[in-house]
Amino acid sequence: MIKESVHEKVNQYEKRLQVTEVTLGVSENTLSYETNIRVKKRLDIVVYGIIKKTNQPYYFKSAYYLAPFSFK
C-alpha cells in the first residue's frame, strides 16, 4: 500500500521524472546505552526513475522511523 502510494504521488507531483521502480525495506536499528538497549524500526524508501528531459537515471533514498523507542 505504501509502495503504490509513493509511486502514485511521485508521478502526480513530479512531472520531470518517470518513475521506474519503488522499493521498500523495513529494518531494526539497535542503539546501546549504558543501562539499556533501544530498538527502532525503520522504513527505507528507494525511488528509481529516469529524468524525462535528459534521459538520465535518477535515484533517491530516504529513511523514516515507524515505531517509537522501545526497550529490550
Predicted model as a PDB file, atoms N, CA, C, CB and O in Angstrom, pLDDT in the B-factor column:
MODEL        1                                                                  
ATOM      1  N   MET A   1       0.818  -1.186   0.000  1.00 90.00           N  
ATOM      2  CA  MET A   1       0.000   0.000   0.000  1.00 90.00           C  
ATOM      3  C   MET A   1       0.875   1.270   0.000  1.00 90.00           C  
ATOM      4  CB  MET A   1      -0.938  -0.013   1.211  1.00 90.00           C  
ATOM      5  O   MET A   1       0.607   2.215  -0.742  1.00 90.00           O  
ATOM      6  N   ILE A   2       1.897   1.279   0.819  1.00 88.00           N  
ATOM      7  CA  ILE A   2       2.804   2.435   0.875  1.00 88.00           C  
ATOM      8  C   ILE A   2       3.561   2.570  -0.440  1.00 88.00           C  
ATOM      9  CB  ILE A   2       3.801   2.300   2.056  1.00 88.00           C  
ATOM     10  O   ILE A   2       3.732   3.673  -0.959  1.00 88.00           O  
ATOM     11  N   LYS A   3       4.008   1.448  -0.967  1.00 92.00           N  
ATOM     12  CA  LYS A   3       4.763   1.435  -2.224  1.00 92.00           C  
ATOM     13  C   LYS A   3       3.927   2.024  -3.364  1.00 92.00           C  
ATOM     14  CB  LYS A   3       5.203  -0.004  -2.575  1.00 92.00           C  
ATOM     15  O   LYS A   3       4.416   2.849  -4.136  1.00 92.00           O  
ATOM     16  N   GLU A   4       2.674   1.599  -3.464  1.00 93.00           N  
ATOM     17  CA  GLU A   4       1.784   2.113  -4.509  1.00 93.00           C  
ATOM     18  C   GLU A   4       1.520   3.604  -4.315  1.00 93.00           C  
ATOM     19  CB  GLU A   4       0.455   1.338  -4.515  1.00 93.00           C  
ATOM     20  O   GLU A   4       1.464   4.357  -5.288  1.00 93.00           O  
ATOM     21  N   SER A   5       1.359   4.029  -3.074  1.00 93.00           N  
ATOM     22  CA  SER A   5       1.093   5.426  -2.777  1.00 93.00           C  
ATOM     23  C   SER A   5       2.278   6.317  -3.157  1.00 93.00           C  
ATOM     24  CB  SER A   5       0.764   5.591  -1.300  1.00 93.00           C  
ATOM     25  O   SER A   5       2.092   7.377  -3.754  1.00 93.00           O  
ATOM     26  N   VAL A   6       3.492   5.888  -2.811  1.00 92.00           N  
ATOM     27  CA  VAL A   6       4.683   6.669  -3.162  1.00 92.00           C  
ATOM     28  C   VAL A   6       4.808   6.774  -4.681  1.00 92.00           C  
ATOM     29  CB  VAL A   6       5.963   6.027  -2.556  1.00 92.00           C  
ATOM     30  O   VAL A   6       5.068   7.853  -5.214  1.00 92.00           O  
ATOM     31  N   HIS A   7       4.623   5.662  -5.368  1.00 92.00           N  
ATOM     32  CA  HIS A   7       4.714   5.639  -6.829  1.00 92.00           C  
ATOM     33  C   HIS A   7       3.689   6.600  -7.439  1.00 92.00           C  
ATOM     34  CB  HIS A   7       4.492   4.201  -7.367  1.00 92.00           C  
ATOM     35  O   HIS A   7       4.023   7.382  -8.330  1.00 92.00           O  
ATOM     36  N   GLU A   8       2.466   6.543  -6.968  1.00 93.00           N  
ATOM     37  CA  GLU A   8       1.390   7.385  -7.484  1.00 93.00           C  
ATOM     38  C   GLU A   8       1.662   8.868  -7.230  1.00 93.00           C  
ATOM     39  CB  GLU A   8       0.062   6.984  -6.850  1.00 93.00           C  
ATOM     40  O   GLU A   8       1.497   9.691  -8.131  1.00 93.00           O  
ATOM     41  N   LYS A   9       2.073   9.210  -6.020  1.00 93.00           N  
ATOM     42  CA  LYS A   9       2.282  10.617  -5.669  1.00 93.00           C  
ATOM     43  C   LYS A   9       3.485  11.227  -6.378  1.00 93.00           C  
ATOM     44  CB  LYS A   9       2.457  10.754  -4.174  1.00 93.00           C  
ATOM     45  O   LYS A   9       3.441  12.392  -6.774  1.00 93.00           O  
ATOM     46  N   VAL A  10       4.550  10.461  -6.541  1.00 92.00           N  
ATOM     47  CA  VAL A  10       5.705  10.994  -7.271  1.00 92.00           C  
ATOM     48  C   VAL A  10       5.312  11.242  -8.726  1.00 92.00           C  
ATOM     49  CB  VAL A  10       6.920  10.016  -7.188  1.00 92.00           C  
ATOM     50  O   VAL A  10       5.682  12.270  -9.293  1.00 92.00           O  
ATOM     51  N   ASN A  11       4.571  10.321  -9.337  1.00 91.00           N  
ATOM     52  CA  ASN A  11       4.104  10.529 -10.712  1.00 91.00           C  
ATOM     53  C   ASN A  11       3.175  11.731 -10.810  1.00 91.00           C  
ATOM     54  CB  ASN A  11       3.391   9.279 -11.226  1.00 91.00           C  
ATOM     55  O   ASN A  11       3.216  12.473 -11.791  1.00 91.00           O  
ATOM     56  N   GLN A  12       2.342  11.926  -9.802  1.00 93.00           N  
ATOM     57  CA  GLN A  12       1.365  13.007  -9.826  1.00 93.00           C  
ATOM     58  C   GLN A  12       2.023  14.382  -9.663  1.00 93.00           C  
ATOM     59  CB  GLN A  12       0.333  12.795  -8.730  1.00 93.00           C  
ATOM     60  O   GLN A  12       1.654  15.330 -10.356  1.00 93.00           O  
ATOM     61  N   TYR A  13       2.995  14.493  -8.752  1.00 95.00           N  
ATOM     62  CA  TYR A  13       3.544  15.799  -8.411  1.00 95.00           C  
ATOM     63  C   TYR A  13       4.897  16.113  -9.035  1.00 95.00           C  
ATOM     64  CB  TYR A  13       3.661  15.903  -6.951  1.00 95.00           C  
ATOM     65  O   TYR A  13       5.304  17.275  -9.039  1.00 95.00           O  
ATOM     66  N   GLU A  14       5.596  15.139  -9.552  1.00 92.00           N  
ATOM     67  CA  GLU A  14       6.912  15.387 -10.154  1.00 92.00           C  
ATOM     68  C   GLU A  14       6.860  15.019 -11.635  1.00 92.00           C  
ATOM     69  CB  GLU A  14       8.030  14.572  -9.420  1.00 92.00           C  
ATOM     70  O   GLU A  14       7.154  13.888 -12.021  1.00 92.00           O  
ATOM     71  N   LYS A  15       6.484  15.992 -12.449  1.00 93.00           N  
ATOM     72  CA  LYS A  15       6.284  15.766 -13.883  1.00 93.00           C  
ATOM     73  C   LYS A  15       7.594  15.573 -14.644  1.00 93.00           C  
ATOM     74  CB  LYS A  15       5.524  16.924 -14.480  1.00 93.00           C  
ATOM     75  O   LYS A  15       7.588  15.046 -15.757  1.00 93.00           O  
ATOM     76  N   ARG A  16       8.714  15.993 -14.058  1.00 94.00           N  
ATOM     77  CA  ARG A  16      10.013  15.869 -14.739  1.00 94.00           C  
ATOM     78  C   ARG A  16      10.581  14.463 -14.666  1.00 94.00           C  
ATOM     79  CB  ARG A  16      11.008  16.839 -14.141  1.00 94.00           C  
ATOM     80  O   ARG A  16      11.574  14.161 -15.329  1.00 94.00           O  
ATOM     81  N   LEU A  17       9.967  13.602 -13.872  1.00 94.00           N  
ATOM     82  CA  LEU A  17      10.522  12.273 -13.602  1.00 94.00           C  
ATOM     83  C   LEU A  17       9.558  11.179 -14.043  1.00 94.00           C  
ATOM     84  CB  LEU A  17      10.843  12.119 -12.110  1.00 94.00           C  
ATOM     85  O   LEU A  17       8.350  11.268 -13.822  1.00 94.00           O  
ATOM     86  N   GLN A  18      10.113  10.150 -14.667  1.00 92.00           N  
ATOM     87  CA  GLN A  18       9.346   8.941 -14.972  1.00 92.00           C  
ATOM     88  C   GLN A  18       9.816   7.873 -13.989  1.00 92.00           C  
ATOM     89  CB  GLN A  18       9.538   8.477 -16.485  1.00 92.00           C  
ATOM     90  O   GLN A  18      10.955   7.412 -14.066  1.00 92.00           O  
ATOM     91  N   VAL A  19       8.950   7.486 -13.078  1.00 92.00           N  
ATOM     92  CA  VAL A  19       9.299   6.515 -12.039  1.00 92.00           C  
ATOM     93  C   VAL A  19       9.310   5.118 -12.658  1.00 92.00           C  
ATOM     94  CB  VAL A  19       8.295   6.587 -10.835  1.00 92.00           C  
ATOM     95  O   VAL A  19       8.342   4.696 -13.291  1.00 92.00           O  
ATOM     96  N   THR A  20      10.426   4.409 -12.461  1.00 92.00           N  
ATOM     97  CA  THR A  20      10.510   3.046 -12.973  1.00 92.00           C  
ATOM     98  C   THR A  20      10.292   2.006 -11.883  1.00 92.00           C  
ATOM     99  CB  THR A  20      11.850   2.822 -13.629  1.00 92.00           C  
ATOM    100  O   THR A  20       9.766   0.925 -12.146  1.00 92.00           O  
ATOM    101  N   GLU A  21      10.701   2.338 -10.643  1.00 94.00           N  
ATOM    102  CA  GLU A  21      10.558   1.367  -9.552  1.00 94.00           C  
ATOM    103  C   GLU A  21      10.595   2.072  -8.207  1.00 94.00           C  
ATOM    104  CB  GLU A  21      11.666   0.297  -9.621  1.00 94.00           C  
ATOM    105  O   GLU A  21      11.291   3.071  -8.029  1.00 94.00           O  
ATOM    106  N   VAL A  22       9.833   1.533  -7.268  1.00 95.00           N  
ATOM    107  CA  VAL A  22       9.857   1.988  -5.873  1.00 95.00           C  
ATOM    108  C   VAL A  22      10.071   0.739  -5.022  1.00 95.00           C  
ATOM    109  CB  VAL A  22       8.515   2.760  -5.466  1.00 95.00           C  
ATOM    110  O   VAL A  22       9.346  -0.245  -5.165  1.00 95.00           O  
ATOM    111  N   THR A  23      11.068   0.779  -4.135  1.00 95.00           N  
ATOM    112  CA  THR A  23      11.310  -0.366  -3.251  1.00 95.00           C  
ATOM    113  C   THR A  23      11.215   0.088  -1.801  1.00 95.00           C  
ATOM    114  CB  THR A  23      12.700  -1.007  -3.534  1.00 95.00           C  
ATOM    115  O   THR A  23      11.537   1.225  -1.459  1.00 95.00           O  
ATOM    116  N   LEU A  24      10.765  -0.833  -0.964  1.00 94.00           N  
ATOM    117  CA  LEU A  24      10.641  -0.580   0.469  1.00 94.00           C  
ATOM    118  C   LEU A  24      11.391  -1.645   1.242  1.00 94.00           C  
ATOM    119  CB  LEU A  24       9.159  -0.543   0.899  1.00 94.00           C  
ATOM    120  O   LEU A  24      11.478  -2.794   0.807  1.00 94.00           O  
ATOM    121  N   GLY A  25      11.925  -1.272   2.370  1.00 92.00           N  
ATOM    122  CA  GLY A  25      12.583  -2.225   3.255  1.00 92.00           C  
ATOM    123  C   GLY A  25      12.373  -1.811   4.698  1.00 92.00           C  
ATOM    124  O   GLY A  25      12.455  -0.628   5.027  1.00 92.00           O  
ATOM    125  N   VAL A  26      12.108  -2.765   5.546  1.00 88.00           N  
ATOM    126  CA  VAL A  26      11.934  -2.488   6.972  1.00 88.00           C  
ATOM    127  C   VAL A  26      13.123  -3.099   7.703  1.00 88.00           C  
ATOM    128  CB  VAL A  26      10.567  -3.063   7.516  1.00 88.00           C  
ATOM    129  O   VAL A  26      13.461  -4.266   7.504  1.00 88.00           O  
ATOM    130  N   SER A  27      13.744  -2.299   8.543  1.00 86.00           N  
ATOM    131  CA  SER A  27      14.890  -2.794   9.302  1.00 86.00           C  
ATOM    132  C   SER A  27      14.765  -2.337  10.744  1.00 86.00           C  
ATOM    133  CB  SER A  27      16.227  -2.305   8.683  1.00 86.00           C  
ATOM    134  O   SER A  27      13.927  -1.499  11.078  1.00 86.00           O  
ATOM    135  N   GLU A  28      15.615  -2.902  11.592  1.00 83.00           N  
ATOM    136  CA  GLU A  28      15.628  -2.568  13.007  1.00 83.00           C  
ATOM    137  C   GLU A  28      16.979  -1.975  13.362  1.00 83.00           C  
ATOM    138  CB  GLU A  28      15.325  -3.811  13.877  1.00 83.00           C  
ATOM    139  O   GLU A  28      18.020  -2.563  13.068  1.00 83.00           O  
ATOM    140  N   ASN A  29      16.962  -0.822  13.986  1.00 78.00           N  
ATOM    141  CA  ASN A  29      18.191  -0.213  14.488  1.00 78.00           C  
ATOM    142  C   ASN A  29      18.254  -0.417  15.988  1.00 78.00           C  
ATOM    143  CB  ASN A  29      18.262   1.298  14.131  1.00 78.00           C  
ATOM    144  O   ASN A  29      17.291  -0.147  16.704  1.00 78.00           O  
ATOM    145  N   THR A  30      19.388  -0.893  16.453  1.00 77.00           N  
ATOM    146  CA  THR A  30      19.588  -1.100  17.882  1.00 77.00           C  
ATOM    147  C   THR A  30      20.606  -0.082  18.382  1.00 77.00           C  
ATOM    148  CB  THR A  30      20.060  -2.557  18.181  1.00 77.00           C  
ATOM    149  O   THR A  30      21.724  -0.001  17.873  1.00 77.00           O  
ATOM    150  N   LEU A  31      20.211   0.678  19.368  1.00 71.00           N  
ATOM    151  CA  LEU A  31      21.091   1.668  19.978  1.00 71.00           C  
ATOM    152  C   LEU A  31      21.379   1.234  21.402  1.00 71.00           C  
ATOM    153  CB  LEU A  31      20.459   3.093  19.944  1.00 71.00           C  
ATOM    154  O   LEU A  31      20.459   0.981  22.180  1.00 71.00           O  
ATOM    155  N   SER A  32      22.637   1.150  21.736  1.00 73.00           N  
ATOM    156  CA  SER A  32      23.011   0.680  23.056  1.00 73.00           C  
ATOM    157  C   SER A  32      23.506   1.849  23.908  1.00 73.00           C  
ATOM    158  CB  SER A  32      24.089  -0.415  22.954  1.00 73.00           C  
ATOM    159  O   SER A  32      24.358   2.633  23.491  1.00 73.00           O  
ATOM    160  N   TYR A  33      22.951   1.939  25.097  1.00 71.00           N  
ATOM    161  CA  TYR A  33      23.356   2.954  26.059  1.00 71.00           C  
ATOM    162  C   TYR A  33      23.903   2.253  27.302  1.00 71.00           C  
ATOM    163  CB  TYR A  33      22.162   3.898  26.423  1.00 71.00           C  
ATOM    164  O   TYR A  33      23.966   1.024  27.343  1.00 71.00           O  
ATOM    165  N   GLU A  34      24.290   3.012  28.294  1.00 71.00           N  
ATOM    166  CA  GLU A  34      24.914   2.453  29.491  1.00 71.00           C  
ATOM    167  C   GLU A  34      24.040   1.416  30.187  1.00 71.00           C  
ATOM    168  CB  GLU A  34      25.246   3.558  30.456  1.00 71.00           C  
ATOM    169  O   GLU A  34      24.521   0.345  30.556  1.00 71.00           O  
ATOM    170  N   THR A  35      22.762   1.726  30.367  1.00 75.00           N  
ATOM    171  CA  THR A  35      21.914   0.835  31.163  1.00 75.00           C  
ATOM    172  C   THR A  35      20.875   0.066  30.364  1.00 75.00           C  
ATOM    173  CB  THR A  35      21.222   1.621  32.208  1.00 75.00           C  
ATOM    174  O   THR A  35      20.283  -0.875  30.893  1.00 75.00           O  
ATOM    175  N   ASN A  36      20.633   0.426  29.122  1.00 75.00           N  
ATOM    176  CA  ASN A  36      19.596  -0.268  28.365  1.00 75.00           C  
ATOM    177  C   ASN A  36      19.895  -0.281  26.871  1.00 75.00           C  
ATOM    178  CB  ASN A  36      18.246   0.380  28.613  1.00 75.00           C  
ATOM    179  O   ASN A  36      20.823   0.375  26.396  1.00 75.00           O  
ATOM    180  N   ILE A  37      19.094  -1.036  26.153  1.00 77.00           N  
ATOM    181  CA  ILE A  37      19.196  -1.129  24.701  1.00 77.00           C  
ATOM    182  C   ILE A  37      17.871  -0.628  24.122  1.00 77.00           C  
ATOM    183  CB  ILE A  37      19.514  -2.608  24.232  1.00 77.00           C  
ATOM    184  O   ILE A  37      16.800  -1.035  24.574  1.00 77.00           O  
ATOM    185  N   ARG A  38      17.943   0.240  23.141  1.00 75.00           N  
ATOM    186  CA  ARG A  38      16.741   0.769  22.495  1.00 75.00           C  
ATOM    187  C   ARG A  38      16.676   0.266  21.055  1.00 75.00           C  
ATOM    188  CB  ARG A  38      16.726   2.327  22.534  1.00 75.00           C  
ATOM    189  O   ARG A  38      17.687   0.209  20.355  1.00 75.00           O  
ATOM    190  N   VAL A  39      15.472  -0.096  20.630  1.00 77.00           N  
ATOM    191  CA  VAL A  39      15.260  -0.635  19.293  1.00 77.00           C  
ATOM    192  C   VAL A  39      14.270   0.263  18.556  1.00 77.00           C  
ATOM    193  CB  VAL A  39      14.745  -2.107  19.353  1.00 77.00           C  
ATOM    194  O   VAL A  39      13.222   0.622  19.093  1.00 77.00           O  
ATOM    195  N   LYS A  40      14.618   0.621  17.312  1.00 80.00           N  
ATOM    196  CA  LYS A  40      13.722   1.426  16.486  1.00 80.00           C  
ATOM    197  C   LYS A  40      13.513   0.703  15.159  1.00 80.00           C  
ATOM    198  CB  LYS A  40      14.298   2.867  16.258  1.00 80.00           C  
ATOM    199  O   LYS A  40      14.457   0.144  14.601  1.00 80.00           O  
ATOM    200  N   LYS A  41      12.285   0.710  14.656  1.00 84.00           N  
ATOM    201  CA  LYS A  41      12.001   0.158  13.333  1.00 84.00           C  
ATOM    202  C   LYS A  41      12.088   1.287  12.321  1.00 84.00           C  
ATOM    203  CB  LYS A  41      10.597  -0.532  13.286  1.00 84.00           C  
ATOM    204  O   LYS A  41      11.579   2.385  12.544  1.00 84.00           O  
ATOM    205  N   ARG A  42      12.753   0.991  11.189  1.00 85.00           N  
ATOM    206  CA  ARG A  42      12.985   2.000  10.171  1.00 85.00           C  
ATOM    207  C   ARG A  42      12.468   1.521   8.820  1.00 85.00           C  
ATOM    208  CB  ARG A  42      14.473   2.343  10.085  1.00 85.00           C  
ATOM    209  O   ARG A  42      12.668   0.366   8.445  1.00 85.00           O  
ATOM    210  N   LEU A  43      11.807   2.410   8.097  1.00 89.00           N  
ATOM    211  CA  LEU A  43      11.321   2.124   6.752  1.00 89.00           C  
ATOM    212  C   LEU A  43      12.224   2.843   5.766  1.00 89.00           C  
ATOM    213  CB  LEU A  43       9.828   2.559   6.574  1.00 89.00           C  
ATOM    214  O   LEU A  43      12.330   4.070   5.793  1.00 89.00           O  
ATOM    215  N   ASP A  44      12.878   2.079   4.893  1.00 92.00           N  
ATOM    216  CA  ASP A  44      13.723   2.647   3.845  1.00 92.00           C  
ATOM    217  C   ASP A  44      12.924   2.675   2.547  1.00 92.00           C  
ATOM    218  CB  ASP A  44      15.047   1.828   3.674  1.00 92.00           C  
ATOM    219  O   ASP A  44      12.395   1.649   2.120  1.00 92.00           O  
ATOM    220  N   ILE A  45      12.834   3.839   1.921  1.00 94.00           N  
ATOM    221  CA  ILE A  45      12.126   4.002   0.653  1.00 94.00           C  
ATOM    222  C   ILE A  45      13.138   4.416  -0.402  1.00 94.00           C  
ATOM    223  CB  ILE A  45      10.970   5.054   0.770  1.00 94.00           C  
ATOM    224  O   ILE A  45      13.885   5.377  -0.215  1.00 94.00           O  
ATOM    225  N   VAL A  46      13.160   3.683  -1.518  1.00 96.00           N  
ATOM    226  CA  VAL A  46      14.064   3.986  -2.622  1.00 96.00           C  
ATOM    227  C   VAL A  46      13.223   4.174  -3.882  1.00 96.00           C  
ATOM    228  CB  VAL A  46      15.133   2.853  -2.814  1.00 96.00           C  
ATOM    229  O   VAL A  46      12.386   3.336  -4.218  1.00 96.00           O  
ATOM    230  N   VAL A  47      13.463   5.296  -4.575  1.00 95.00           N  
ATOM    231  CA  VAL A  47      12.758   5.588  -5.824  1.00 95.00           C  
ATOM    232  C   VAL A  47      13.787   5.600  -6.951  1.00 95.00           C  
ATOM    233  CB  VAL A  47      11.983   6.959  -5.744  1.00 95.00           C  
ATOM    234  O   VAL A  47      14.776   6.332  -6.902  1.00 95.00           O  
ATOM    235  N   TYR A  48      13.533   4.778  -7.965  1.00 96.00           N  
ATOM    236  CA  TYR A  48      14.357   4.752  -9.171  1.00 96.00           C  
ATOM    237  C   TYR A  48      13.531   5.342 -10.306  1.00 96.00           C  
ATOM    238  CB  TYR A  48      14.838   3.293  -9.514  1.00 96.00           C  
ATOM    239  O   TYR A  48      12.323   5.119 -10.378  1.00 96.00           O  
ATOM    240  N   GLY A  49      14.170   6.083 -11.179  1.00 95.00           N  
ATOM    241  CA  GLY A  49      13.441   6.658 -12.297  1.00 95.00           C  
ATOM    242  C   GLY A  49      14.377   7.180 -13.360  1.00 95.00           C  
ATOM    243  O   GLY A  49      15.589   6.966 -13.323  1.00 95.00           O  
ATOM    244  N   ILE A  50      13.768   7.880 -14.320  1.00 95.00           N  
ATOM    245  CA  ILE A  50      14.509   8.483 -15.423  1.00 95.00           C  
ATOM    246  C   ILE A  50      14.047   9.931 -15.549  1.00 95.00           C  
ATOM    247  CB  ILE A  50      14.292   7.692 -16.769  1.00 95.00           C  
ATOM    248  O   ILE A  50      12.848  10.206 -15.580  1.00 95.00           O  
ATOM    249  N   ILE A  51      15.004  10.853 -15.621  1.00 95.00           N  
ATOM    250  CA  ILE A  51      14.679  12.260 -15.828  1.00 95.00           C  
ATOM    251  C   ILE A  51      14.277  12.404 -17.289  1.00 95.00           C  
ATOM    252  CB  ILE A  51      15.891  13.209 -15.458  1.00 95.00           C  
ATOM    253  O   ILE A  51      15.064  12.107 -18.189  1.00 95.00           O  
ATOM    254  N   LYS A  52      13.056  12.858 -17.521  1.00 94.00           N  
ATOM    255  CA  LYS A  52      12.481  12.876 -18.873  1.00 94.00           C  
ATOM    256  C   LYS A  52      13.273  13.749 -19.845  1.00 94.00           C  
ATOM    257  CB  LYS A  52      11.049  13.363 -18.816  1.00 94.00           C  
ATOM    258  O   LYS A  52      13.486  13.346 -20.989  1.00 94.00           O  
ATOM    259  N   LYS A  53      13.705  14.913 -19.426  1.00 95.00           N  
ATOM    260  CA  LYS A  53      14.356  15.867 -20.334  1.00 95.00           C  
ATOM    261  C   LYS A  53      15.729  15.390 -20.809  1.00 95.00           C  
ATOM    262  CB  LYS A  53      14.500  17.212 -19.650  1.00 95.00           C  
ATOM    263  O   LYS A  53      16.087  15.579 -21.972  1.00 95.00           O  
ATOM    264  N   THR A  54      16.499  14.770 -19.904  1.00 95.00           N  
ATOM    265  CA  THR A  54      17.870  14.377 -20.243  1.00 95.00           C  
ATOM    266  C   THR A  54      18.057  12.871 -20.406  1.00 95.00           C  
ATOM    267  CB  THR A  54      18.809  14.875 -19.188  1.00 95.00           C  
ATOM    268  O   THR A  54      19.117  12.417 -20.836  1.00 95.00           O  
ATOM    269  N   ASN A  55      17.024  12.095 -20.061  1.00 95.00           N  
ATOM    270  CA  ASN A  55      17.075  10.638 -20.130  1.00 95.00           C  
ATOM    271  C   ASN A  55      18.150  10.046 -19.204  1.00 95.00           C  
ATOM    272  CB  ASN A  55      17.333  10.201 -21.567  1.00 95.00           C  
ATOM    273  O   ASN A  55      18.681   8.968 -19.473  1.00 95.00           O  
ATOM    274  N   GLN A  56      18.461  10.753 -18.124  1.00 96.00           N  
ATOM    275  CA  GLN A  56      19.449  10.304 -17.152  1.00 96.00           C  
ATOM    276  C   GLN A  56      18.766   9.487 -16.048  1.00 96.00           C  
ATOM    277  CB  GLN A  56      20.205  11.511 -16.547  1.00 96.00           C  
ATOM    278  O   GLN A  56      17.622   9.770 -15.693  1.00 96.00           O  
ATOM    279  N   PRO A  57      19.453   8.485 -15.506  1.00 96.00           N  
ATOM    280  CA  PRO A  57      18.865   7.717 -14.405  1.00 96.00           C  
ATOM    281  C   PRO A  57      18.777   8.568 -13.138  1.00 96.00           C  
ATOM    282  CB  PRO A  57      19.692   6.444 -14.132  1.00 96.00           C  
ATOM    283  O   PRO A  57      19.587   9.470 -12.922  1.00 96.00           O  
ATOM    284  N   TYR A  58      17.787   8.269 -12.312  1.00 95.00           N  
ATOM    285  CA  TYR A  58      17.546   9.002 -11.077  1.00 95.00           C  
ATOM    286  C   TYR A  58      17.414   8.011  -9.930  1.00 95.00           C  
ATOM    287  CB  TYR A  58      16.278   9.887 -11.190  1.00 95.00           C  
ATOM    288  O   TYR A  58      16.810   6.949 -10.081  1.00 95.00           O  
ATOM    289  N   TYR A  59      17.985   8.367  -8.779  1.00 96.00           N  
ATOM    290  CA  TYR A  59      17.956   7.518  -7.592  1.00 96.00           C  
ATOM    291  C   TYR A  59      17.742   8.405  -6.377  1.00 96.00           C  
ATOM    292  CB  TYR A  59      19.271   6.684  -7.454  1.00 96.00           C  
ATOM    293  O   TYR A  59      18.434   9.408  -6.206  1.00 96.00           O  
ATOM    294  N   PHE A  60      16.772   8.034  -5.521  1.00 95.00           N  
ATOM    295  CA  PHE A  60      16.520   8.772  -4.286  1.00 95.00           C  
ATOM    296  C   PHE A  60      16.251   7.763  -3.182  1.00 95.00           C  
ATOM    297  CB  PHE A  60      15.321   9.768  -4.446  1.00 95.00           C  
ATOM    298  O   PHE A  60      15.460   6.837  -3.359  1.00 95.00           O  
ATOM    299  N   LYS A  61      16.910   7.942  -2.042  1.00 96.00           N  
ATOM    300  CA  LYS A  61      16.711   7.051  -0.906  1.00 96.00           C  
ATOM    301  C   LYS A  61      16.432   7.890   0.335  1.00 96.00           C  
ATOM    302  CB  LYS A  61      17.948   6.131  -0.689  1.00 96.00           C  
ATOM    303  O   LYS A  61      17.088   8.902   0.580  1.00 96.00           O  
ATOM    304  N   SER A  62      15.447   7.449   1.112  1.00 93.00           N  
ATOM    305  CA  SER A  62      15.103   8.132   2.346  1.00 93.00           C  
ATOM    306  C   SER A  62      14.695   7.101   3.394  1.00 93.00           C  
ATOM    307  CB  SER A  62      13.969   9.160   2.112  1.00 93.00           C  
ATOM    308  O   SER A  62      14.242   6.008   3.055  1.00 93.00           O  
ATOM    309  N   ALA A  63      14.858   7.452   4.656  1.00 90.00           N  
ATOM    310  CA  ALA A  63      14.504   6.541   5.750  1.00 90.00           C  
ATOM    311  C   ALA A  63      13.589   7.262   6.732  1.00 90.00           C  
ATOM    312  CB  ALA A  63      15.779   6.015   6.473  1.00 90.00           C  
ATOM    313  O   ALA A  63      13.781   8.440   7.033  1.00 90.00           O  
ATOM    314  N   TYR A  64      12.603   6.541   7.220  1.00 86.00           N  
ATOM    315  CA  TYR A  64      11.647   7.068   8.186  1.00 86.00           C  
ATOM    316  C   TYR A  64      11.496   6.070   9.323  1.00 86.00           C  
ATOM    317  CB  TYR A  64      10.274   7.358   7.517  1.00 86.00           C  
ATOM    318  O   TYR A  64      11.406   4.864   9.094  1.00 86.00           O  
ATOM    319  N   TYR A  65      11.471   6.570  10.533  1.00 81.00           N  
ATOM    320  CA  TYR A  65      11.286   5.695  11.684  1.00 81.00           C  
ATOM    321  C   TYR A  65       9.799   5.489  11.933  1.00 81.00           C  
ATOM    322  CB  TYR A  65      11.975   6.281  12.941  1.00 81.00           C  
ATOM    323  O   TYR A  65       9.032   6.450  11.997  1.00 81.00           O  
ATOM    324  N   LEU A  66       9.395   4.218  12.072  1.00 78.00           N  
ATOM    325  CA  LEU A  66       7.993   3.854  12.211  1.00 78.00           C  
ATOM    326  C   LEU A  66       7.538   3.740  13.651  1.00 78.00           C  
ATOM    327  CB  LEU A  66       7.737   2.569  11.513  1.00 78.00           C  
ATOM    328  O   LEU A  66       6.418   4.128  13.984  1.00 78.00           O  
ATOM    329  N   ALA A  67       8.379   3.222  14.489  1.00 69.00           N  
ATOM    330  CA  ALA A  67       7.979   2.940  15.867  1.00 69.00           C  
ATOM    331  C   ALA A  67       8.774   3.821  16.821  1.00 69.00           C  
ATOM    332  CB  ALA A  67       8.186   1.443  16.210  1.00 69.00           C  
ATOM    333  O   ALA A  67       9.920   4.169  16.540  1.00 69.00           O  
ATOM    334  N   PRO A  68       8.179   4.174  17.926  1.00 65.00           N  
ATOM    335  CA  PRO A  68       8.942   4.943  18.925  1.00 65.00           C  
ATOM    336  C   PRO A  68       9.959   4.037  19.595  1.00 65.00           C  
ATOM    337  CB  PRO A  68       7.998   5.576  19.989  1.00 65.00           C  
ATOM    338  O   PRO A  68       9.986   2.829  19.361  1.00 65.00           O  
ATOM    339  N   PHE A  69      10.779   4.628  20.417  1.00 55.00           N  
ATOM    340  CA  PHE A  69      11.760   3.828  21.130  1.00 55.00           C  
ATOM    341  C   PHE A  69      11.080   2.763  21.971  1.00 55.00           C  
ATOM    342  CB  PHE A  69      12.634   4.714  22.006  1.00 55.00           C  
ATOM    343  O   PHE A  69      10.063   3.019  22.616  1.00 55.00           O  
ATOM    344  N   SER A  70      11.641   1.585  21.958  1.00 52.00           N  
ATOM    345  CA  SER A  70      11.177   0.523  22.846  1.00 52.00           C  
ATOM    346  C   SER A  70      12.396  -0.089  23.500  1.00 52.00           C  
ATOM    347  CB  SER A  70      10.341  -0.558  22.077  1.00 52.00           C  
ATOM    348  O   SER A  70      13.501   0.014  22.967  1.00 52.00           O  
ATOM    349  N   PHE A  71      12.217  -0.716  24.633  1.00 52.00           N  
ATOM    350  CA  PHE A  71      13.330  -1.261  25.402  1.00 52.00           C  
ATOM    351  C   PHE A  71      13.357  -2.763  25.294  1.00 52.00           C  
ATOM    352  CB  PHE A  71      13.241  -0.839  26.863  1.00 52.00           C  
ATOM    353  O   PHE A  71      12.307  -3.404  25.239  1.00 52.00           O  
ATOM    354  N   LYS A  72      14.559  -3.341  25.264  1.00 52.00           N  
ATOM    355  CA  LYS A  72      14.743  -4.795  25.258  1.00 52.00           C  
ATOM    356  C   LYS A  72      15.305  -5.235  26.574  1.00 52.00           C  
ATOM    357  CB  LYS A  72      15.660  -5.240  24.116  1.00 52.00           C  
ATOM    358  O   LYS A  72      15.536  -6.426  26.779  1.00 52.00           O  
TER     359      LYS A  72                                                      
ENDMDL                                                                          
END                                                                             
